[in-house]
Amino acid sequence: MLLIKNGLIFDAIHPEPFRADILVKDGKIAKIGQNLEAAEAEVVDASQLQVYPGFVEAHCHIGLDGYGIGYEGSDYNEMNDPVAPQLRAIDGIEPTDPTFLQAAQGGVTSVCTGPGSANVLGGTFVAMKTMGSKRVDDRIIKTPVAMKCAFGENPKRCYRGKEITSRMTTAAKLREILFRAREYGQKRQNPDKAPAFDMKLEALQPVLRGEIPLKAHAHRADDIFTAIRIAKEFGLKMTLEHCTEGHLVAEQLVAEGYPLAVGPSLTHASKFELRNKTFETPGILAKAGGQVSIITDSPVIPQQYLPLCAGLAVKSGMDPFQALQAITINPAKHIGIADRVGSLEEGKDADLVLAHGNPMDSETVIEAVYIDGKRV
């Protein structure tokens, strides 16, 4: 057992912090309250510390793009087929990659990682802890989390001169395989008419059944609305990723009700669709009523700088409490693991960050990080 005493708690649920104790038992938060006692617990004096939930990343590629390796560790994009829903991130993650420890040292305890955006369909994402067993299976929180799809420049660039030369083609390829997968699923229900097994079409059945959402990479406003158009056509769940121009269409976008992951914003505008990139976007969307998560898209921004990105959003006008929620409870909701992580509540995983100040401030020193009640 672990007993954290007298910390100033920022639980990501209540706007105002409060001073209390946290009792951890069997990797879970057993009790939050005043003057707690536990005879056999390790006691940590947090009277000079601020206590936060472990930070959560809603969209990254950590573990799939090796640190300091190059080609040998580049496992996040399959470049031979623009339509590859059968791929699974869990089969490519290197759980001992140094970036996981770096992430934990920055207070990031849970991440949603998966394929990149080279393909119209890239495969499924997983949610996992940043530290723990050397076997990736033992660190999984949820799999699959979502099916990656991409709009805009990346599929065009990666398959230029081959199979995709326009945004229309990207949309058409996605529609085509969704139509085929829907028909395949319907026929598979009748043993007498069941078609031969097809790995790609089989991989899309959880999407069509609404068990997992599409995770739609879209920067430009028109690409965002194309993603929404297709999701509605097929009655699919969806989360919107990047949303670079979301602030330009905030009212319409928020009215659609999709979870919004914003970023990476701490980068050079390396392509045309990023020309309107700004740290004002998450604050504008949150103020309009959107469920906003701030993302690093690591390794685009190193994973440990997730709280710094939230701080830069605050500097650009975002409400500080909404910024905290954008790296805790909102991404946990975004990826479907809010029952376990994202806030300090009884019954949730004991993922905790103890810091000498606000981690969104670049000068703040993190004293300790716990994952499942273990100091990492």
Number of C-alpha atoms within 10 A of each C-alpha: 17 22 26 21 22 23 23 21 23 21 22 24 16 11 13 10 16 15 17 19 24 27 24 27 18 13 18 21 23 19 16 19 12 12 10 15 13 12 8 9 14 12 15 14 12 22 15 13 21 23 31 27 30 28 31 34 33 29 32 24 25 29 28 25 25 22 15 10 9 10 9 9 17 15 21 24 22 18 14 11 15 25 21 23 23 17 23 21 24 23 12 18 23 19 24 17 18 14 21 25 20 17 24 24 19 24 32 31 31 30 28 29 26 33 30 26 25 25 28 28 31 29 30 28 28 23 28 24 23 29 24 18 12 12 12 20 13 11 17 18 19 15 17 21 23 27 28 27 28 27 27 23 21 18 25 22 14 18 17 12 9 10 15 19 16 15 15 12 15 24 19 14 17 19 16 11 17 19 14 14 21 20 13 21 19 13 14 16 11 10 8 8 11 13 15 8 10 11 12 18 20 17 19 25 17 14 22 19 14 13 13 23 25 26 28 27 25 27 27 24 18 14 22 24 16 18 23 20 13 16 18 12 9 14 13 17 19 25 23 24 28 26 29 26 23 26 22 16 15 21 15 12 23 21 11 11 13 17 22 28 30 29 26 27 25 16 13 10 13 8 9 10 17 19 14 15 23 20 24 17 27 35 27 22 24 21 17 16 14 21 23 29 32 34 29 29 26 22 17 16 18 16 27 22 22 27 29 18 25 29 22 19 25 21 14 16 17 22 17 17 15 24 27 28 27 32 27 32 28 28 31 27 17 26 26 19 20 16 14 17 28 32 28 26 21 15 16 19 26 29 30 28 26 26 22 16 18 20 24 20 14 14 11 12 14 19 15 18 24 21 24 22 21 17 12 15
